[in-house]
Amino acid sequence: MKKSDQVREYVKNGDYKNALKIAKTFKLGISKEENTAMTRAYECMTNERFYKSMGYDIPSTIQCGIDVVTGLYSA
């Protein structure tokens, strides 16, 4: 199974953390802004206290990354 197929499966099942973990490494067909949003969302999921201390709004940052990954990889 290709990584993009894995991401689609994770998105379909609502497992956004694993979807973002893989999708944030993709380069082809993804803009810099999309990549940044997915990377930051994943990082906020795994390092919430750090990003909160930097002033990020954790729920909206995560939702932004989820919106990008679902926009790119939902069926």
N, CA, C and O atoms as a CHARMM CRD file, in Angstrom:
* protein
*
  300
    1    1 MET  N      0.83500  -1.17100   0.00000 PROA 1      0.00000
    2    1 MET  CA     0.00000   0.00000   0.00000 PROA 1      0.00000
    3    1 MET  C      0.88900   1.24700   0.00000 PROA 1      0.00000
    4    1 MET  O      1.81100   1.36300   0.80800 PROA 1      0.00000
    5    2 LYS  N      0.60200   2.17500  -0.91500 PROA 2      0.00000
    6    2 LYS  CA     1.36600   3.41400  -0.99400 PROA 2      0.00000
    7    2 LYS  C      1.04600   4.30200   0.20300 PROA 2      0.00000
    8    2 LYS  O     -0.01500   4.18600   0.81700 PROA 2      0.00000
    9    3 LYS  N      1.98300   5.18800   0.52200 PROA 3      0.00000
   10    3 LYS  CA     1.77700   6.08100   1.66000 PROA 3      0.00000
   11    3 LYS  C      0.55800   6.97600   1.45800 PROA 3      0.00000
   12    3 LYS  O     -0.17800   7.24300   2.40800 PROA 3      0.00000
   13    4 SER  N      0.34100   7.44000   0.23200 PROA 4      0.00000
   14    4 SER  CA    -0.83100   8.28900  -0.01400 PROA 4      0.00000
   15    4 SER  C     -2.12100   7.50800   0.21400 PROA 4      0.00000
   16    4 SER  O     -3.11400   8.07700   0.67000 PROA 4      0.00000
   17    5 ASP  N     -2.11800   6.20800  -0.09700 PROA 5      0.00000
   18    5 ASP  CA    -3.28700   5.37000   0.17900 PROA 5      0.00000
   19    5 ASP  C     -3.48700   5.20400   1.68800 PROA 5      0.00000
   20    5 ASP  O     -4.62000   5.17400   2.16900 PROA 5      0.00000
   21    6 GLN  N     -2.38800   5.09700   2.42800 PROA 6      0.00000
   22    6 GLN  CA    -2.48000   5.01000   3.88300 PROA 6      0.00000
   23    6 GLN  C     -3.09000   6.29300   4.44900 PROA 6      0.00000
   24    6 GLN  O     -3.93800   6.24300   5.33900 PROA 6      0.00000
   25    7 VAL  N     -2.65800   7.43300   3.93200 PROA 7      0.00000
   26    7 VAL  CA    -3.19300   8.71200   4.39900 PROA 7      0.00000
   27    7 VAL  C     -4.69100   8.77400   4.11900 PROA 7      0.00000
   28    7 VAL  O     -5.46500   9.18500   4.98300 PROA 7      0.00000
   29    8 ARG  N     -5.10400   8.37100   2.92500 PROA 8      0.00000
   30    8 ARG  CA    -6.53100   8.37100   2.59500 PROA 8      0.00000
   31    8 ARG  C     -7.32400   7.47900   3.55700 PROA 8      0.00000
   32    8 ARG  O     -8.42500   7.83600   3.97400 PROA 8      0.00000
   33    9 GLU  N     -6.77000   6.34400   3.89700 PROA 9      0.00000
   34    9 GLU  CA    -7.43800   5.42400   4.82000 PROA 9      0.00000
   35    9 GLU  C     -7.54400   6.04100   6.22100 PROA 9      0.00000
   36    9 GLU  O     -8.58900   5.95500   6.86500 PROA 9      0.00000
   37   10 TYR  N     -6.46500   6.65600   6.68200 PROA 10     0.00000
   38   10 TYR  CA    -6.49500   7.31400   7.99400 PROA 10     0.00000
   39   10 TYR  C     -7.52000   8.44100   8.01600 PROA 10     0.00000
   40   10 TYR  O     -8.26600   8.58700   8.98500 PROA 10     0.00000
   41   11 VAL  N     -7.55800   9.24000   6.94600 PROA 11     0.00000
   42   11 VAL  CA    -8.53100  10.33700   6.87500 PROA 11     0.00000
   43   11 VAL  C     -9.94700   9.78600   6.89300 PROA 11     0.00000
   44   11 VAL  O    -10.81700  10.30800   7.59000 PROA 11     0.00000
   45   12 LYS  N    -10.17200   8.73200   6.12700 PROA 12     0.00000
   46   12 LYS  CA   -11.50000   8.11000   6.07400 PROA 12     0.00000
   47   12 LYS  C    -11.94200   7.63300   7.45300 PROA 12     0.00000
   48   12 LYS  O    -13.12100   7.71600   7.79700 PROA 12     0.00000
   49   13 ASN  N    -10.99400   7.13700   8.23800 PROA 13     0.00000
   50   13 ASN  CA   -11.30200   6.61000   9.56900 PROA 13     0.00000
   51   13 ASN  C    -11.22900   7.68200  10.66500 PROA 13     0.00000
   52   13 ASN  O    -11.46700   7.38900  11.83700 PROA 13     0.00000
   53   14 GLY  N    -10.90400   8.90800  10.28900 PROA 14     0.00000
   54   14 GLY  CA   -10.83000   9.98600  11.27900 PROA 14     0.00000
   55   14 GLY  C     -9.56700   9.96200  12.12900 PROA 14     0.00000
   56   14 GLY  O     -9.50800  10.62000  13.16700 PROA 14     0.00000
   57   15 ASP  N     -8.56500   9.21600  11.70300 PROA 15     0.00000
   58   15 ASP  CA    -7.29200   9.13400  12.43300 PROA 15     0.00000
   59   15 ASP  C     -6.35200  10.20400  11.86900 PROA 15     0.00000
   60   15 ASP  O     -5.42400   9.90200  11.11900 PROA 15     0.00000
   61   16 TYR  N     -6.61200  11.45500  12.24600 PROA 16     0.00000
   62   16 TYR  CA    -5.89100  12.57700  11.65700 PROA 16     0.00000
   63   16 TYR  C     -4.44100  12.66400  12.12300 PROA 16     0.00000
   64   16 TYR  O     -3.58200  13.14100  11.38200 PROA 16     0.00000
   65   17 LYS  N     -4.16800  12.21500  13.32100 PROA 17     0.00000
   66   17 LYS  CA    -2.79300  12.26800  13.81900 PROA 17     0.00000
   67   17 LYS  C     -1.87400  11.42400  12.93200 PROA 17     0.00000
   68   17 LYS  O     -0.81500  11.89500  12.51900 PROA 17     0.00000
   69   18 ASN  N     -2.26900  10.18700  12.63900 PROA 18     0.00000
   70   18 ASN  CA    -1.44500   9.34100  11.77900 PROA 18     0.00000
   71   18 ASN  C     -1.44500   9.82500  10.33600 PROA 18     0.00000
   72   18 ASN  O     -0.43700   9.70300   9.64000 PROA 18     0.00000
   73   19 ALA  N     -2.57000  10.37600   9.88300 PROA 19     0.00000
   74   19 ALA  CA    -2.63200  10.93200   8.52700 PROA 19     0.00000
   75   19 ALA  C     -1.64200  12.08700   8.39100 PROA 19     0.00000
   76   19 ALA  O     -0.89900  12.16300   7.41300 PROA 19     0.00000
   77   20 LEU  N     -1.63600  12.97600   9.36700 PROA 20     0.00000
   78   20 LEU  CA    -0.72300  14.11700   9.33500 PROA 20     0.00000
   79   20 LEU  C      0.73000  13.68100   9.48600 PROA 20     0.00000
   80   20 LEU  O      1.62300  14.26600   8.87400 PROA 20     0.00000
   81   21 LYS  N      0.96400  12.66600  10.29100 PROA 21     0.00000
   82   21 LYS  CA     2.32600  12.16100  10.50600 PROA 21     0.00000
   83   21 LYS  C      2.97000  11.75700   9.18000 PROA 21     0.00000
   84   21 LYS  O      4.15100  12.01200   8.94900 PROA 21     0.00000
   85   22 ILE  N      2.18200  11.12700   8.32000 PROA 22     0.00000
   86   22 ILE  CA     2.70800  10.69500   7.02100 PROA 22     0.00000
   87   22 ILE  C      2.66600  11.83900   6.01300 PROA 22     0.00000
   88   22 ILE  O      3.65700  12.09600   5.32900 PROA 22     0.00000
   89   23 ALA  N      1.53100  12.52700   5.91400 PROA 23     0.00000
   90   23 ALA  CA     1.33800  13.53400   4.87500 PROA 23     0.00000
   91   23 ALA  C      2.29300  14.71500   5.00200 PROA 23     0.00000
   92   23 ALA  O      2.65000  15.32800   3.99600 PROA 23     0.00000
   93   24 LYS  N      2.71100  15.04000   6.21700 PROA 24     0.00000
   94   24 LYS  CA     3.61200  16.18800   6.40200 PROA 24     0.00000
   95   24 LYS  C      4.97800  15.95700   5.75500 PROA 24     0.00000
   96   24 LYS  O      5.74300  16.90500   5.57500 PROA 24     0.00000
   97   25 THR  N      5.28900  14.71700   5.40600 PROA 25     0.00000
   98   25 THR  CA     6.57000  14.41400   4.76600 PROA 25     0.00000
   99   25 THR  C      6.49900  14.51300   3.24200 PROA 25     0.00000
  100   25 THR  O      7.53100  14.48100   2.57200 PROA 25     0.00000
  101   26 PHE  N      5.30000  14.63200   2.69400 PROA 26     0.00000
  102   26 PHE  CA     5.13200  14.68900   1.24600 PROA 26     0.00000
  103   26 PHE  C      5.58300  16.04600   0.71000 PROA 26     0.00000
  104   26 PHE  O      5.42500  17.06800   1.37700 PROA 26     0.00000
  105   27 LYS  N      6.13800  16.04900  -0.48100 PROA 27     0.00000
  106   27 LYS  CA     6.60500  17.28700  -1.12000 PROA 27     0.00000
  107   27 LYS  C      5.90200  17.54000  -2.45800 PROA 27     0.00000
  108   27 LYS  O      5.56600  18.68300  -2.76600 PROA 27     0.00000
  109   28 LEU  N      5.67800  16.50700  -3.24400 PROA 28     0.00000
  110   28 LEU  CA     5.10900  16.67900  -4.57400 PROA 28     0.00000
  111   28 LEU  C      3.62400  17.01000  -4.51500 PROA 28     0.00000
  112   28 LEU  O      2.85500  16.33400  -3.83200 PROA 28     0.00000
  113   29 GLY  N      3.23100  18.04900  -5.23100 PROA 29     0.00000
  114   29 GLY  CA     1.83000  18.41500  -5.32500 PROA 29     0.00000
  115   29 GLY  C      1.27000  19.09500  -4.10100 PROA 29     0.00000
  116   29 GLY  O      0.05400  19.24700  -3.98000 PROA 29     0.00000
  117   30 ILE  N      2.13300  19.50800  -3.18600 PROA 30     0.00000
  118   30 ILE  CA     1.69200  20.15600  -1.95100 PROA 30     0.00000
  119   30 ILE  C      2.44400  21.47900  -1.82600 PROA 30     0.00000
  120   30 ILE  O      3.66900  21.52600  -1.93100 PROA 30     0.00000
  121   31 SER  N      1.68900  22.54900  -1.60000 PROA 31     0.00000
  122   31 SER  CA     2.33300  23.85800  -1.46900 PROA 31     0.00000
  123   31 SER  C      3.06900  23.96100  -0.14000 PROA 31     0.00000
  124   31 SER  O      2.84900  23.16600   0.77400 PROA 31     0.00000
  125   32 LYS  N      3.93300  24.93900  -0.05200 PROA 32     0.00000
  126   32 LYS  CA     4.68900  25.19400   1.17900 PROA 32     0.00000
  127   32 LYS  C      3.73600  25.49500   2.33200 PROA 32     0.00000
  128   32 LYS  O      3.94800  25.03900   3.45600 PROA 32     0.00000
  129   33 GLU  N      2.67500  26.27100   2.04500 PROA 33     0.00000
  130   33 GLU  CA     1.70500  26.62500   3.07500 PROA 33     0.00000
  131   33 GLU  C      0.95500  25.39300   3.57900 PROA 33     0.00000
  132   33 GLU  O      0.72400  25.24500   4.77900 PROA 33     0.00000
  133   34 GLU  N      0.57700  24.51200   2.65500 PROA 34     0.00000
  134   34 GLU  CA    -0.12400  23.28100   3.04400 PROA 34     0.00000
  135   34 GLU  C      0.78600  22.40000   3.89400 PROA 34     0.00000
  136   34 GLU  O      0.35800  21.84300   4.90500 PROA 34     0.00000
  137   35 ASN  N      2.03500  22.28200   3.47800 PROA 35     0.00000
  138   35 ASN  CA     2.98900  21.47400   4.22900 PROA 35     0.00000
  139   35 ASN  C      3.20600  22.05100   5.62100 PROA 35     0.00000
  140   35 ASN  O      3.26300  21.30800   6.60100 PROA 35     0.00000
  141   36 THR  N      3.32400  23.35300   5.71200 PROA 36     0.00000
  142   36 THR  CA     3.52000  24.01000   7.00400 PROA 36     0.00000
  143   36 THR  C      2.31800  23.78900   7.91500 PROA 36     0.00000
  144   36 THR  O      2.48100  23.50600   9.10200 PROA 36     0.00000
  145   37 ALA  N      1.11300  23.91500   7.36600 PROA 37     0.00000
  146   37 ALA  CA    -0.10200  23.72800   8.16500 PROA 37     0.00000
  147   37 ALA  C     -0.19000  22.30100   8.69800 PROA 37     0.00000
  148   37 ALA  O     -0.53200  22.09500   9.86200 PROA 37     0.00000
  149   38 MET  N      0.11600  21.31600   7.85400 PROA 38     0.00000
  150   38 MET  CA     0.05800  19.92200   8.29700 PROA 38     0.00000
  151   38 MET  C      1.13500  19.62300   9.32700 PROA 38     0.00000
  152   38 MET  O      0.87700  18.94000  10.31800 PROA 38     0.00000
  153   39 THR  N      2.33400  20.12800   9.10000 PROA 39     0.00000
  154   39 THR  CA     3.43200  19.89800  10.03300 PROA 39     0.00000
  155   39 THR  C      3.13200  20.53100  11.38700 PROA 39     0.00000
  156   39 THR  O      3.31800  19.90000  12.42800 PROA 39     0.00000
  157   40 ARG  N      2.66800  21.77800  11.36900 PROA 40     0.00000
  158   40 ARG  CA     2.38700  22.46700  12.63000 PROA 40     0.00000
  159   40 ARG  C      1.24500  21.79100  13.37100 PROA 40     0.00000
  160   40 ARG  O      1.28200  21.69200  14.59800 PROA 40     0.00000
  161   41 ALA  N      0.23400  21.32500  12.65500 PROA 41     0.00000
  162   41 ALA  CA    -0.89100  20.62900  13.30400 PROA 41     0.00000
  163   41 ALA  C     -0.40000  19.36000  13.98700 PROA 41     0.00000
  164   41 ALA  O     -0.76300  19.09000  15.13200 PROA 41     0.00000
  165   42 TYR  N      0.41400  18.59000  13.30200 PROA 42     0.00000
  166   42 TYR  CA     0.94800  17.36500  13.90400 PROA 42     0.00000
  167   42 TYR  C      1.80800  17.69800  15.12200 PROA 42     0.00000
  168   42 TYR  O      1.71000  17.04300  16.16000 PROA 42     0.00000
  169   43 GLU  N      2.64500  18.71400  14.98600 PROA 43     0.00000
  170   43 GLU  CA     3.50400  19.10100  16.10400 PROA 43     0.00000
  171   43 GLU  C      2.67700  19.57700  17.30000 PROA 43     0.00000
  172   43 GLU  O      3.03700  19.31000  18.44700 PROA 43     0.00000
  173   44 CYS  N      1.57200  20.28200  17.04000 PROA 44     0.00000
  174   44 CYS  CA     0.70100  20.71900  18.12900 PROA 44     0.00000
  175   44 CYS  C      0.03500  19.52200  18.81100 PROA 44     0.00000
  176   44 CYS  O     -0.23800  19.56200  20.01000 PROA 44     0.00000
  177   45 MET  N     -0.22100  18.47200  18.05500 PROA 45     0.00000
  178   45 MET  CA    -0.81000  17.26200  18.64200 PROA 45     0.00000
  179   45 MET  C      0.18900  16.54400  19.54500 PROA 45     0.00000
  180   45 MET  O     -0.18800  15.96700  20.56500 PROA 45     0.00000
  181   46 THR  N      1.45700  16.58200  19.16400 PROA 46     0.00000
  182   46 THR  CA     2.46000  15.81700  19.89800 PROA 46     0.00000
  183   46 THR  C      3.23700  16.64500  20.92200 PROA 46     0.00000
  184   46 THR  O      3.79800  16.09000  21.86600 PROA 46     0.00000
  185   47 ASN  N      3.27300  17.95800  20.74700 PROA 47     0.00000
  186   47 ASN  CA     4.02000  18.83900  21.64700 PROA 47     0.00000
  187   47 ASN  C      3.15200  20.03800  22.04800 PROA 47     0.00000
  188   47 ASN  O      3.56200  21.18900  21.90400 PROA 47     0.00000
  189   48 GLU  N      1.97200  19.75200  22.54200 PROA 48     0.00000
  190   48 GLU  CA     0.99000  20.80500  22.82000 PROA 48     0.00000
  191   48 GLU  C      1.51800  21.88900  23.75500 PROA 48     0.00000
  192   48 GLU  O      1.35200  23.07700  23.47700 PROA 48     0.00000
  193   49 ARG  N      2.13700  21.50300  24.83600 PROA 49     0.00000
  194   49 ARG  CA     2.61300  22.50400  25.81300 PROA 49     0.00000
  195   49 ARG  C      3.62600  23.46200  25.20600 PROA 49     0.00000
  196   49 ARG  O      3.58300  24.66200  25.47400 PROA 49     0.00000
  197   50 PHE  N      4.52400  22.95100  24.40300 PROA 50     0.00000
  198   50 PHE  CA     5.53500  23.79000  23.76800 PROA 50     0.00000
  199   50 PHE  C      4.89000  24.83700  22.86800 PROA 50     0.00000
  200   50 PHE  O      5.21500  26.02100  22.95700 PROA 50     0.00000
  201   51 TYR  N      3.97400  24.40100  21.99800 PROA 51     0.00000
  202   51 TYR  CA     3.34500  25.33600  21.07200 PROA 51     0.00000
  203   51 TYR  C      2.40200  26.29300  21.77900 PROA 51     0.00000
  204   51 TYR  O      2.24200  27.43200  21.34200 PROA 51     0.00000
  205   52 LYS  N      1.78200  25.85800  22.85300 PROA 52     0.00000
  206   52 LYS  CA     0.93900  26.75400  23.64800 PROA 52     0.00000
  207   52 LYS  C      1.80600  27.83300  24.27800 PROA 52     0.00000
  208   52 LYS  O      1.40100  28.99400  24.34700 PROA 52     0.00000
  209   53 SER  N      3.00600  27.45800  24.74000 PROA 53     0.00000
  210   53 SER  CA     3.90800  28.44000  25.34400 PROA 53     0.00000
  211   53 SER  C      4.41200  29.45400  24.31300 PROA 53     0.00000
  212   53 SER  O      4.81500  30.56000  24.67200 PROA 53     0.00000
  213   54 MET  N      4.38800  29.07800  23.04400 PROA 54     0.00000
  214   54 MET  CA     4.79400  29.99100  21.97500 PROA 54     0.00000
  215   54 MET  C      3.62600  30.86100  21.50600 PROA 54     0.00000
  216   54 MET  O      3.80000  31.72300  20.64500 PROA 54     0.00000
  217   55 GLY  N      2.44800  30.63700  22.06400 PROA 55     0.00000
  218   55 GLY  CA     1.31500  31.49900  21.75500 PROA 55     0.00000
  219   55 GLY  C      0.37600  30.98300  20.68400 PROA 55     0.00000
  220   55 GLY  O     -0.51900  31.70600  20.24700 PROA 55     0.00000
  221   56 TYR  N      0.56200  29.74700  20.25500 PROA 56     0.00000
  222   56 TYR  CA    -0.33400  29.18300  19.23900 PROA 56     0.00000
  223   56 TYR  C     -1.68100  28.82400  19.84600 PROA 56     0.00000
  224   56 TYR  O     -1.76000  28.37000  20.98700 PROA 56     0.00000
  225   57 ASP  N     -2.73200  29.03300  19.07600 PROA 57     0.00000
  226   57 ASP  CA    -4.06500  28.56800  19.43800 PROA 57     0.00000
  227   57 ASP  C     -4.13600  27.11000  18.98300 PROA 57     0.00000
  228   57 ASP  O     -4.34900  26.83200  17.80300 PROA 57     0.00000
  229   58 ILE  N     -3.95800  26.20000  19.90400 PROA 58     0.00000
  230   58 ILE  CA    -3.79700  24.78000  19.58500 PROA 58     0.00000
  231   58 ILE  C     -4.98600  24.22500  18.79400 PROA 58     0.00000
  232   58 ILE  O     -4.77200  23.63700  17.73400 PROA 58     0.00000
  233   59 PRO  N     -6.23200  24.38500  19.26500 PROA 59     0.00000
  234   59 PRO  CA    -7.35900  23.80300  18.51400 PROA 59     0.00000
  235   59 PRO  C     -7.47500  24.33100  17.08100 PROA 59     0.00000
  236   59 PRO  O     -7.74100  23.55700  16.16100 PROA 59     0.00000
  237   60 SER  N     -7.28200  25.63000  16.88200 PROA 60     0.00000
  238   60 SER  CA    -7.42200  26.15100  15.51600 PROA 60     0.00000
  239   60 SER  C     -6.24300  25.75200  14.63200 PROA 60     0.00000
  240   60 SER  O     -6.41600  25.54700  13.43000 PROA 60     0.00000
  241   61 THR  N     -5.06100  25.64000  15.20500 PROA 61     0.00000
  242   61 THR  CA    -3.89200  25.20000  14.43600 PROA 61     0.00000
  243   61 THR  C     -4.06700  23.75000  13.99600 PROA 61     0.00000
  244   61 THR  O     -3.77400  23.40400  12.85100 PROA 61     0.00000
  245   62 ILE  N     -4.54000  22.91300  14.89900 PROA 62     0.00000
  246   62 ILE  CA    -4.79200  21.51100  14.55900 PROA 62     0.00000
  247   62 ILE  C     -5.88900  21.41200  13.50700 PROA 62     0.00000
  248   62 ILE  O     -5.76700  20.64200  12.55500 PROA 62     0.00000
  249   63 GLN  N     -6.95500  22.18500  13.67100 PROA 63     0.00000
  250   63 GLN  CA    -8.05900  22.13700  12.71600 PROA 63     0.00000
  251   63 GLN  C     -7.61100  22.59100  11.33000 PROA 63     0.00000
  252   63 GLN  O     -8.06400  22.04000  10.32700 PROA 63     0.00000
  253   64 CYS  N     -6.74800  23.56400  11.26200 PROA 64     0.00000
  254   64 CYS  CA    -6.22100  24.03700   9.98200 PROA 64     0.00000
  255   64 CYS  C     -5.48200  22.91100   9.25500 PROA 64     0.00000
  256   64 CYS  O     -5.67200  22.72000   8.05400 PROA 64     0.00000
  257   65 GLY  N     -4.64600  22.16900   9.97600 PROA 65     0.00000
  258   65 GLY  CA    -3.93300  21.03500   9.38300 PROA 65     0.00000
  259   65 GLY  C     -4.87100  19.92200   8.96600 PROA 65     0.00000
  260   65 GLY  O     -4.68100  19.29700   7.92200 PROA 65     0.00000
  261   66 ILE  N     -5.88300  19.67400   9.77900 PROA 66     0.00000
  262   66 ILE  CA    -6.88000  18.65100   9.44200 PROA 66     0.00000
  263   66 ILE  C     -7.63100  19.05900   8.18000 PROA 66     0.00000
  264   66 ILE  O     -7.89300  18.22500   7.31300 PROA 66     0.00000
  265   67 ASP  N     -7.97600  20.33600   8.07500 PROA 67     0.00000
  266   67 ASP  CA    -8.66600  20.82200   6.87900 PROA 67     0.00000
  267   67 ASP  C     -7.82200  20.60600   5.63100 PROA 67     0.00000
  268   67 ASP  O     -8.34200  20.21800   4.58500 PROA 67     0.00000
  269   68 VAL  N     -6.52500  20.85700   5.73800 PROA 68     0.00000
  270   68 VAL  CA    -5.63200  20.66500   4.59600 PROA 68     0.00000
  271   68 VAL  C     -5.55100  19.19200   4.21200 PROA 68     0.00000
  272   68 VAL  O     -5.71800  18.84500   3.04300 PROA 68     0.00000
  273   69 VAL  N     -5.29800  18.32700   5.18500 PROA 69     0.00000
  274   69 VAL  CA    -5.13200  16.89900   4.87800 PROA 69     0.00000
  275   69 VAL  C     -6.43800  16.28600   4.35100 PROA 69     0.00000
  276   69 VAL  O     -6.40100  15.43800   3.45900 PROA 69     0.00000
  277   70 THR  N     -7.57400  16.69900   4.88400 PROA 70     0.00000
  278   70 THR  CA    -8.83600  16.16900   4.37000 PROA 70     0.00000
  279   70 THR  C     -9.13900  16.72500   2.98200 PROA 70     0.00000
  280   70 THR  O     -9.69700  16.02700   2.13600 PROA 70     0.00000
  281   71 GLY  N     -8.77000  17.98200   2.75200 PROA 71     0.00000
  282   71 GLY  CA    -8.95700  18.56100   1.42600 PROA 71     0.00000
  283   71 GLY  C     -8.13600  17.86700   0.36800 PROA 71     0.00000
  284   71 GLY  O     -8.58000  17.70700  -0.76900 PROA 71     0.00000
  285   72 LEU  N     -6.93900  17.45400   0.73900 PROA 72     0.00000
  286   72 LEU  CA    -6.04000  16.80000  -0.21800 PROA 72     0.00000
  287   72 LEU  C     -6.30600  15.30200  -0.37100 PROA 72     0.00000
  288   72 LEU  O     -6.12100  14.74800  -1.45500 PROA 72     0.00000
  289   73 TYR  N     -6.73700  14.64700   0.70300 PROA 73     0.00000
  290   73 TYR  CA    -6.76500  13.18500   0.69100 PROA 73     0.00000
  291   73 TYR  C     -8.09600  12.53600   1.01600 PROA 73     0.00000
  292   73 TYR  O     -8.15700  11.31700   1.17900 PROA 73     0.00000
  293   74 SER  N     -9.15900  13.31000   1.11400 PROA 74     0.00000
  294   74 SER  CA   -10.44300  12.63800   1.32000 PROA 74     0.00000
  295   74 SER  C    -10.91200  12.08200  -0.01500 PROA 74     0.00000
  296   74 SER  O    -10.61400  12.63300  -1.07400 PROA 74     0.00000
  297   75 ALA  N    -11.64500  10.99000   0.05300 PROA 75     0.00000
  298   75 ALA  CA   -12.08600  10.27800  -1.15600 PROA 75     0.00000
  299   75 ALA  C    -12.77900  11.20100  -2.09400 PROA 75     0.00000
  300   75 ALA  O    -13.21800  10.77900  -3.16400 PROA 75     0.00000
